[in-house]
């Protein structure tokens, strides 16, 4: 199993949710508003100096689903990466509660 961590411009929240729905991923945790800075998207501090915000989510899924999700996220990043931010990475999940 893997945990897929996703951070993205808040304007992409619906697209990310649609992607999760299409892959049958229904269990997730989300941070609705995050601030930060990315190498392509720039600074988003949700204020008048650096407007904009990010959102984040993570899911725990089987390795195959994680690979498919990462592939879809990469396609989205390739599509919008010059205009806005999308970032994701995976970590192994060693144990879960039963």
C-alpha positions, 0 to 999 in steps of 0.5 A: 500500500502507498499513501499519495500526497497531493498539493495543488492550486485551490482552483483545481480541487474539483478536477482532483476530486473528479480524478479520485472519483473516476479511479474509485477512491472514496476515502481521503483526507483534505486540507481545504486551504494551504499556503506555500511557494512552488518553483513554477506556481510562485508564492501563494500566501492567501493575502493581498501581497501574494494572493491565491491558496493551495489545497492538499489531500492524501489517500491510502491505496493499493500500489496499482491504484497509486501508480494510476493516480500518479500517472493521472496527476502527472498528466494534469501537471503537464497540462496546467503546470505552466499556469498553476501548481500541481505536486504529488509524491508517494510514501509506503504504508507499512501498517493500517488499523483493521 
